Structures are given as C-alpha cells and as structure tokens.
C-alpha cells in the first residue's frame, strides 16, 4: 500500500486498486508530450491517466513524477515511451 497526499487530500492505494481502476477503461494514445507509460493487463496506459482514474483528481493536480513515484512504489514497472523520429 502507498499513502500519499495530493492537494491536501490523502490517499491509501494498493496495487489492486490500480488494476481495478483501469479494468474497463481504454488506454489513451501514447502520443504528444507523454513520456511514460505502465503496462497493466497487456495494455499500455499513460501514467497520469492511471493516477487520475484511481484518485478522481484532474491531471493538472499532480505531476508525472508524482504518478511515476506512486506506481513504482506499488511495484509497477514504469517505462519510457520510445519516440520514433
């Protein structure tokens, strides 16, 4: 379990909470300024999409580094999106 505070709101989140939050949600495209993703059940999700889903917070309320730290502390492997160029 990971305990963290964003915008004065406290969250206690477990790995299972993340898996359940994305269960019926399509991953957004890994395009634009997105830099990191996490693979859950064979699908690649932008890390801020995942944390927004599990907390209910808008993405502007936290940084990609916040999302990165939370997901890695829960045991997820966060990967960098390979940009073709």
Backbone atoms as SQL, in Angstrom:
CREATE TABLE atoms (id INTEGER PRIMARY KEY, chain TEXT, resi INTEGER, resn TEXT, atom TEXT, x REAL, y REAL, z REAL);
INSERT INTO atoms VALUES
  (1, 'A', 1, 'UNK', 'N', 0.852, -1.187, 0.000),
  (2, 'A', 1, 'UNK', 'CA', 0.000, 0.000, 0.000),
  (3, 'A', 1, 'UNK', 'C', 0.890, 1.241, 0.000),
  (4, 'A', 2, 'UNK', 'N', 0.426, 2.253, -0.688),
  (5, 'A', 2, 'UNK', 'CA', 1.119, 3.534, -0.722),
  (6, 'A', 2, 'UNK', 'C', 0.167, 4.587, -0.172),
  (7, 'A', 3, 'UNK', 'N', 0.674, 5.403, 0.740),
  (8, 'A', 3, 'UNK', 'CA', -0.093, 6.514, 1.293),
  (9, 'A', 3, 'UNK', 'C', 0.563, 7.797, 0.791),
  (10, 'A', 4, 'UNK', 'N', -0.239, 8.694, 0.219),
  (11, 'A', 4, 'UNK', 'CA', 0.302, 9.954, -0.278),
  (12, 'A', 4, 'UNK', 'C', -0.768, 11.030, -0.206),
  (13, 'A', 5, 'UNK', 'N', -0.330, 12.275, -0.292),
  (14, 'A', 5, 'UNK', 'CA', -1.234, 13.421, -0.246),
  (15, 'A', 5, 'UNK', 'C', -1.035, 14.261, -1.499),
  (16, 'A', 6, 'UNK', 'N', -2.137, 14.580, -2.149),
  (17, 'A', 6, 'UNK', 'CA', -2.121, 15.485, -3.298),
  (18, 'A', 6, 'UNK', 'C', -3.193, 16.536, -3.056),
  (19, 'A', 7, 'UNK', 'N', -2.776, 17.803, -3.160),
  (20, 'A', 7, 'UNK', 'CA', -3.700, 18.923, -2.954),
  (21, 'A', 7, 'UNK', 'C', -4.447, 18.823, -1.629),
  (22, 'A', 8, 'UNK', 'N', -3.749, 18.387, -0.590),
  (23, 'A', 8, 'UNK', 'CA', -4.327, 18.307, 0.738),
  (24, 'A', 8, 'UNK', 'C', -5.240, 17.118, 0.967),
  (25, 'A', 9, 'UNK', 'N', -5.393, 16.279, -0.032),
  (26, 'A', 9, 'UNK', 'CA', -6.251, 15.102, 0.089),
  (27, 'A', 9, 'UNK', 'C', -5.379, 13.857, 0.231),
  (28, 'A', 10, 'UNK', 'N', -5.680, 13.034, 1.217),
  (29, 'A', 10, 'UNK', 'CA', -4.883, 11.844, 1.491),
  (30, 'A', 10, 'UNK', 'C', -5.458, 10.619, 0.779),
  (31, 'A', 11, 'UNK', 'N', -4.574, 9.812, 0.239),
  (32, 'A', 11, 'UNK', 'CA', -4.967, 8.599, -0.475),
  (33, 'A', 11, 'UNK', 'C', -4.193, 7.405, 0.068),
  (34, 'A', 12, 'UNK', 'N', -4.878, 6.284, 0.247),
  (35, 'A', 12, 'UNK', 'CA', -4.261, 4.993, 0.577),
  (36, 'A', 12, 'UNK', 'C', -4.597, 4.081, -0.595),
  (37, 'A', 13, 'UNK', 'N', -3.610, 3.748, -1.383),
  (38, 'A', 13, 'UNK', 'CA', -3.866, 2.990, -2.609),
  (39, 'A', 13, 'UNK', 'C', -3.027, 1.718, -2.633),
  (40, 'A', 14, 'UNK', 'N', -3.657, 0.641, -3.062),
  (41, 'A', 14, 'UNK', 'CA', -2.961, -0.633, -3.223),
  (42, 'A', 14, 'UNK', 'C', -2.887, -0.970, -4.707),
  (43, 'A', 15, 'UNK', 'N', -1.998, -1.885, -5.044),
  (44, 'A', 15, 'UNK', 'CA', -1.816, -2.279, -6.443),
  (45, 'A', 15, 'UNK', 'C', -3.144, -2.733, -7.058),
  (46, 'A', 16, 'UNK', 'N', -3.939, -3.458, -6.292),
  (47, 'A', 16, 'UNK', 'CA', -5.235, -3.955, -6.775),
  (48, 'A', 16, 'UNK', 'C', -6.181, -2.806, -7.137),
  (49, 'A', 17, 'UNK', 'N', -6.088, -1.685, -6.403),
  (50, 'A', 17, 'UNK', 'CA', -6.920, -0.512, -6.708),
  (51, 'A', 17, 'UNK', 'C', -6.609, 0.022, -8.107),
  (52, 'A', 18, 'UNK', 'N', -5.334, 0.032, -8.449),
  (53, 'A', 18, 'UNK', 'CA', -4.913, 0.497, -9.776),
  (54, 'A', 18, 'UNK', 'C', -5.469, -0.433, -10.851),
  (55, 'A', 19, 'UNK', 'N', -5.295, -1.728, -10.653),
  (56, 'A', 19, 'UNK', 'CA', -5.757, -2.722, -11.633),
  (57, 'A', 19, 'UNK', 'C', -7.265, -2.607, -11.843),
  (58, 'A', 20, 'UNK', 'N', -8.013, -2.450, -10.753),
  (59, 'A', 20, 'UNK', 'CA', -9.471, -2.313, -10.853),
  (60, 'A', 20, 'UNK', 'C', -9.887, -1.002, -11.517),
  (61, 'A', 21, 'UNK', 'N', -9.138, 0.067, -11.274),
  (62, 'A', 21, 'UNK', 'CA', -9.494, 1.378, -11.831),
  (63, 'A', 21, 'UNK', 'C', -9.407, 1.400, -13.352),
  (64, 'A', 22, 'UNK', 'N', -8.473, 0.638, -13.914),
  (65, 'A', 22, 'UNK', 'CA', -8.292, 0.671, -15.371),
  (66, 'A', 22, 'UNK', 'C', -8.980, -0.482, -16.088),
  (67, 'A', 23, 'UNK', 'N', -9.574, -1.378, -15.327),
  (68, 'A', 23, 'UNK', 'CA', -10.138, -2.621, -15.870),
  (69, 'A', 23, 'UNK', 'C', -11.012, -2.413, -17.106),
  (70, 'A', 24, 'UNK', 'N', -11.938, -1.479, -17.053),
  (71, 'A', 24, 'UNK', 'CA', -12.879, -1.274, -18.158),
  (72, 'A', 24, 'UNK', 'C', -12.617, 0.026, -18.917),
  (73, 'A', 25, 'UNK', 'N', -11.388, 0.530, -18.836),
  (74, 'A', 25, 'UNK', 'CA', -11.052, 1.812, -19.451),
  (75, 'A', 25, 'UNK', 'C', -10.022, 1.597, -20.558),
  (76, 'A', 26, 'UNK', 'N', -10.294, 2.198, -21.704),
  (77, 'A', 26, 'UNK', 'CA', -9.347, 2.127, -22.820),
  (78, 'A', 26, 'UNK', 'C', -8.156, 3.042, -22.530),
  (79, 'A', 27, 'UNK', 'N', -6.953, 2.577, -22.806),
  (80, 'A', 27, 'UNK', 'CA', -5.799, 3.463, -22.639),
  (81, 'A', 27, 'UNK', 'C', -5.824, 4.581, -23.677),
  (82, 'A', 28, 'UNK', 'N', -5.417, 5.765, -23.250),
  (83, 'A', 28, 'UNK', 'CA', -5.307, 6.877, -24.184),
  (84, 'A', 28, 'UNK', 'C', -4.057, 6.672, -25.040),
  (85, 'A', 29, 'UNK', 'N', -4.016, 7.280, -26.214),
  (86, 'A', 29, 'UNK', 'CA', -2.840, 7.114, -27.088),
  (87, 'A', 29, 'UNK', 'C', -1.565, 7.632, -26.420),
  (88, 'A', 30, 'UNK', 'N', -0.473, 6.956, -26.666),
  (89, 'A', 30, 'UNK', 'CA', 0.824, 7.357, -26.111),
  (90, 'A', 30, 'UNK', 'C', 1.496, 8.328, -27.081),
  (91, 'A', 31, 'UNK', 'N', 0.866, 9.483, -27.239),
  (92, 'A', 31, 'UNK', 'CA', 1.345, 10.479, -28.198),
  (93, 'A', 31, 'UNK', 'C', 1.518, 11.823, -27.513),
  (94, 'A', 32, 'UNK', 'N', 1.952, 12.806, -28.271),
  (95, 'A', 32, 'UNK', 'CA', 2.083, 14.156, -27.736),
  (96, 'A', 32, 'UNK', 'C', 3.245, 14.265, -26.771),
  (97, 'A', 33, 'UNK', 'N', 3.023, 14.949, -25.665),
  (98, 'A', 33, 'UNK', 'CA', 4.074, 15.202, -24.688),
  (99, 'A', 33, 'UNK', 'C', 4.230, 14.076, -23.678),
  (100, 'A', 34, 'UNK', 'N', 3.420, 13.061, -23.791),
  (101, 'A', 34, 'UNK', 'CA', 3.513, 11.951, -22.840),
  (102, 'A', 34, 'UNK', 'C', 4.878, 11.290, -22.944),
  (103, 'A', 35, 'UNK', 'N', 5.444, 10.962, -21.777),
  (104, 'A', 35, 'UNK', 'CA', 6.792, 10.410, -21.761),
  (105, 'A', 35, 'UNK', 'C', 6.851, 9.010, -21.161),
  (106, 'A', 36, 'UNK', 'N', 5.899, 8.675, -20.276),
  (107, 'A', 36, 'UNK', 'CA', 5.948, 7.403, -19.561),
  (108, 'A', 36, 'UNK', 'C', 4.624, 6.656, -19.653),
  (109, 'A', 37, 'UNK', 'N', 4.728, 5.336, -19.580),
  (110, 'A', 37, 'UNK', 'CA', 3.533, 4.503, -19.547),
  (111, 'A', 37, 'UNK', 'C', 3.758, 3.339, -18.591),
  (112, 'A', 38, 'UNK', 'N', 2.656, 2.701, -18.230),
  (113, 'A', 38, 'UNK', 'CA', 2.701, 1.495, -17.412),
  (114, 'A', 38, 'UNK', 'C', 1.821, 0.462, -18.108),
  (115, 'A', 39, 'UNK', 'N', 2.286, -0.766, -18.128),
  (116, 'A', 39, 'UNK', 'CA', 1.523, -1.832, -18.775),
  (117, 'A', 39, 'UNK', 'C', 0.725, -2.587, -17.716),
  (118, 'A', 40, 'UNK', 'N', -0.593, -2.632, -17.921),
  (119, 'A', 40, 'UNK', 'CA', -1.493, -3.319, -16.990),
  (120, 'A', 40, 'UNK', 'C', -2.399, -4.218, -17.816),
  (121, 'A', 41, 'UNK', 'N', -2.409, -5.486, -17.489),
  (122, 'A', 41, 'UNK', 'CA', -3.204, -6.476, -18.226),
  (123, 'A', 41, 'UNK', 'C', -2.948, -6.415, -19.733),
  (124, 'A', 42, 'UNK', 'N', -1.680, -6.238, -20.105),
  (125, 'A', 42, 'UNK', 'CA', -1.300, -6.242, -21.509),
  (126, 'A', 42, 'UNK', 'C', -1.606, -4.964, -22.271),
  (127, 'A', 43, 'UNK', 'N', -2.065, -3.921, -21.562),
  (128, 'A', 43, 'UNK', 'CA', -2.395, -2.651, -22.218),
  (129, 'A', 43, 'UNK', 'C', -1.514, -1.540, -21.652),
  (130, 'A', 44, 'UNK', 'N', -1.083, -0.639, -22.521),
  (131, 'A', 44, 'UNK', 'CA', -0.169, 0.436, -22.133),
  (132, 'A', 44, 'UNK', 'C', -0.941, 1.719, -21.845),
  (133, 'A', 45, 'UNK', 'N', -0.878, 2.161, -20.581),
  (134, 'A', 45, 'UNK', 'CA', -1.583, 3.360, -20.138),
  (135, 'A', 45, 'UNK', 'C', -0.600, 4.480, -19.823),
  (136, 'A', 46, 'UNK', 'N', -0.911, 5.719, -20.234),
  (137, 'A', 46, 'UNK', 'CA', -0.124, 6.857, -19.757),
  (138, 'A', 46, 'UNK', 'C', -0.239, 6.926, -18.230),
  (139, 'A', 47, 'UNK', 'N', 0.856, 7.192, -17.550),
  (140, 'A', 47, 'UNK', 'CA', 0.849, 7.104, -16.082),
  (141, 'A', 47, 'UNK', 'C', -0.095, 8.104, -15.425),
  (142, 'A', 48, 'UNK', 'N', -0.243, 9.294, -15.991),
  (143, 'A', 48, 'UNK', 'CA', -1.157, 10.262, -15.377),
  (144, 'A', 48, 'UNK', 'C', -2.614, 9.850, -15.559),
  (145, 'A', 49, 'UNK', 'N', -2.937, 9.163, -16.644),
  (146, 'A', 49, 'UNK', 'CA', -4.296, 8.647, -16.829),
  (147, 'A', 49, 'UNK', 'C', -4.631, 7.680, -15.695),
  (148, 'A', 50, 'UNK', 'N', -3.689, 6.808, -15.363),
  (149, 'A', 50, 'UNK', 'CA', -3.913, 5.795, -14.328),
  (150, 'A', 50, 'UNK', 'C', -4.151, 6.447, -12.968),
  (151, 'A', 51, 'UNK', 'N', -3.302, 7.382, -12.577),
  (152, 'A', 51, 'UNK', 'CA', -3.441, 8.015, -11.263),
  (153, 'A', 51, 'UNK', 'C', -4.705, 8.867, -11.209),
  (154, 'A', 52, 'UNK', 'N', -5.056, 9.516, -12.296),
  (155, 'A', 52, 'UNK', 'CA', -6.298, 10.286, -12.342),
  (156, 'A', 52, 'UNK', 'C', -7.511, 9.377, -12.141),
  (157, 'A', 53, 'UNK', 'N', -7.491, 8.215, -12.769),
  (158, 'A', 53, 'UNK', 'CA', -8.608, 7.270, -12.630),
  (159, 'A', 53, 'UNK', 'C', -8.754, 6.768, -11.196),
  (160, 'A', 54, 'UNK', 'N', -7.642, 6.443, -10.561),
  (161, 'A', 54, 'UNK', 'CA', -7.713, 5.851, -9.224),
  (162, 'A', 54, 'UNK', 'C', -8.000, 6.892, -8.132),
  (163, 'A', 55, 'UNK', 'N', -7.588, 8.157, -8.353),
  (164, 'A', 55, 'UNK', 'CA', -7.813, 9.188, -7.336),
  (165, 'A', 55, 'UNK', 'C', -9.043, 10.046, -7.608),
  (166, 'A', 56, 'UNK', 'N', -9.467, 10.118, -8.872),
  (167, 'A', 56, 'UNK', 'CA', -10.557, 11.016, -9.232),
  (168, 'A', 56, 'UNK', 'C', -10.112, 12.457, -9.401),
  (169, 'A', 57, 'UNK', 'N', -8.812, 12.705, -9.308),
  (170, 'A', 57, 'UNK', 'CA', -8.283, 14.058, -9.444),
  (171, 'A', 57, 'UNK', 'C', -8.023, 14.399, -10.912),
  (172, 'A', 58, 'UNK', 'N', -8.153, 15.677, -11.263),
  (173, 'A', 58, 'UNK', 'CA', -7.770, 16.073, -12.618),
  (174, 'A', 58, 'UNK', 'C', -6.252, 15.973, -12.765),
  (175, 'A', 59, 'UNK', 'N', -5.809, 15.732, -13.964),
  (176, 'A', 59, 'UNK', 'CA', -4.361, 15.530, -14.183),
  (177, 'A', 59, 'UNK', 'C', -3.516, 16.744, -13.857),
  (178, 'A', 60, 'UNK', 'N', -4.109, 17.906, -13.897),
  (179, 'A', 60, 'UNK', 'CA', -3.348, 19.116, -13.584),
  (180, 'A', 60, 'UNK', 'C', -3.008, 19.190, -12.089),
  (181, 'A', 61, 'UNK', 'N', -3.673, 18.381, -11.271),
  (182, 'A', 61, 'UNK', 'CA', -3.482, 18.414, -9.820),
  (183, 'A', 61, 'UNK', 'C', -2.201, 17.718, -9.361),
  (184, 'A', 62, 'UNK', 'N', -1.540, 16.976, -10.255),
  (185, 'A', 62, 'UNK', 'CA', -0.315, 16.264, -9.865),
  (186, 'A', 62, 'UNK', 'C', 0.619, 16.178, -11.065),
  (187, 'A', 63, 'UNK', 'N', 1.871, 15.888, -10.784),
  (188, 'A', 63, 'UNK', 'CA', 2.871, 15.830, -11.851),
  (189, 'A', 63, 'UNK', 'C', 3.081, 14.395, -12.326),
  (190, 'A', 64, 'UNK', 'N', 3.764, 14.274, -13.456),
  (191, 'A', 64, 'UNK', 'CA', 4.136, 12.944, -13.946),
  (192, 'A', 64, 'UNK', 'C', 5.082, 12.270, -12.954),
  (193, 'A', 65, 'UNK', 'N', 5.938, 13.055, -12.287),
  (194, 'A', 65, 'UNK', 'CA', 6.841, 12.463, -11.291),
  (195, 'A', 65, 'UNK', 'C', 6.051, 11.906, -10.110),
  (196, 'A', 66, 'UNK', 'N', 4.980, 12.589, -9.699),
  (197, 'A', 66, 'UNK', 'CA', 4.115, 12.048, -8.641),
  (198, 'A', 66, 'UNK', 'C', 3.573, 10.690, -9.077),
  (199, 'A', 67, 'UNK', 'N', 3.039, 10.635, -10.292),
  (200, 'A', 67, 'UNK', 'CA', 2.470, 9.391, -10.818),
  (201, 'A', 67, 'UNK', 'C', 3.541, 8.308, -10.908),
  (202, 'A', 68, 'UNK', 'N', 4.716, 8.670, -11.374),
  (203, 'A', 68, 'UNK', 'CA', 5.840, 7.733, -11.503),
  (204, 'A', 68, 'UNK', 'C', 6.178, 7.118, -10.142),
  (205, 'A', 69, 'UNK', 'N', 6.340, 7.979, -9.132),
  (206, 'A', 69, 'UNK', 'CA', 6.695, 7.500, -7.782),
  (207, 'A', 69, 'UNK', 'C', 5.625, 6.577, -7.204),
  (208, 'A', 70, 'UNK', 'N', 4.374, 6.964, -7.339),
  (209, 'A', 70, 'UNK', 'CA', 3.277, 6.159, -6.788),
  (210, 'A', 70, 'UNK', 'C', 3.257, 4.781, -7.438),
  (211, 'A', 71, 'UNK', 'N', 3.324, 4.746, -8.749),
  (212, 'A', 71, 'UNK', 'CA', 3.244, 3.470, -9.466),
  (213, 'A', 71, 'UNK', 'C', 4.444, 2.570, -9.181),
  (214, 'A', 72, 'UNK', 'N', 5.645, 3.146, -9.124),
  (215, 'A', 72, 'UNK', 'CA', 6.820, 2.308, -8.846),
  (216, 'A', 72, 'UNK', 'C', 6.804, 1.799, -7.409),
  (217, 'A', 73, 'UNK', 'N', 6.335, 2.606, -6.473),
  (218, 'A', 73, 'UNK', 'CA', 6.234, 2.142, -5.079),
  (219, 'A', 73, 'UNK', 'C', 5.250, 0.987, -4.944),
  (220, 'A', 74, 'UNK', 'N', 4.262, 0.942, -5.820),
  (221, 'A', 74, 'UNK', 'CA', 3.290, -0.155, -5.799),
  (222, 'A', 74, 'UNK', 'C', 3.786, -1.385, -6.562),
  (223, 'A', 75, 'UNK', 'N', 4.970, -1.283, -7.151),
  (224, 'A', 75, 'UNK', 'CA', 5.546, -2.441, -7.823),
  (225, 'A', 75, 'UNK', 'C', 5.339, -2.503, -9.322),
  (226, 'A', 76, 'UNK', 'N', 4.776, -1.442, -9.902),
  (227, 'A', 76, 'UNK', 'CA', 4.618, -1.409, -11.354),
  (228, 'A', 76, 'UNK', 'C', 5.934, -0.974, -11.996),
  (229, 'A', 77, 'UNK', 'N', 6.191, -1.476, -13.188),
  (230, 'A', 77, 'UNK', 'CA', 7.359, -1.037, -13.944),
  (231, 'A', 77, 'UNK', 'C', 6.917, 0.066, -14.891),
  (232, 'A', 78, 'UNK', 'N', 7.390, 1.273, -14.629),
  (233, 'A', 78, 'UNK', 'CA', 7.071, 2.411, -15.484),
  (234, 'A', 78, 'UNK', 'C', 8.131, 2.471, -16.576),
  (235, 'A', 79, 'UNK', 'N', 7.673, 2.557, -17.813),
  (236, 'A', 79, 'UNK', 'CA', 8.592, 2.552, -18.956),
  (237, 'A', 79, 'UNK', 'C', 8.498, 3.864, -19.715),
  (238, 'A', 80, 'UNK', 'N', 9.604, 4.218, -20.357),
  (239, 'A', 80, 'UNK', 'CA', 9.636, 5.435, -21.159),
  (240, 'A', 80, 'UNK', 'C', 9.132, 5.124, -22.564),
  (241, 'A', 81, 'UNK', 'N', 8.289, 6.012, -23.073),
  (242, 'A', 81, 'UNK', 'CA', 7.756, 5.854, -24.425),
  (243, 'A', 81, 'UNK', 'C', 8.887, 6.115, -25.412),
  (244, 'A', 82, 'UNK', 'N', 9.069, 5.193, -26.329),
  (245, 'A', 82, 'UNK', 'CA', 10.095, 5.377, -27.361),
  (246, 'A', 82, 'UNK', 'C', 9.498, 6.184, -28.500),
  (247, 'A', 83, 'UNK', 'N', 10.045, 7.362, -28.688),
  (248, 'A', 83, 'UNK', 'CA', 9.566, 8.246, -29.761),
  (249, 'A', 83, 'UNK', 'C', 10.272, 7.873, -31.050),
  (250, 'A', 84, 'UNK', 'N', 9.484, 7.654, -32.090),
  (251, 'A', 84, 'UNK', 'CA', 10.102, 7.377, -33.391),
  (252, 'A', 84, 'UNK', 'C', 10.435, 8.713, -34.041),
  (253, 'A', 85, 'UNK', 'N', 11.590, 8.791, -34.630),
  (254, 'A', 85, 'UNK', 'CA', 11.942, 10.073, -35.186),
  (255, 'A', 85, 'UNK', 'C', 12.920, 9.917, -36.230);
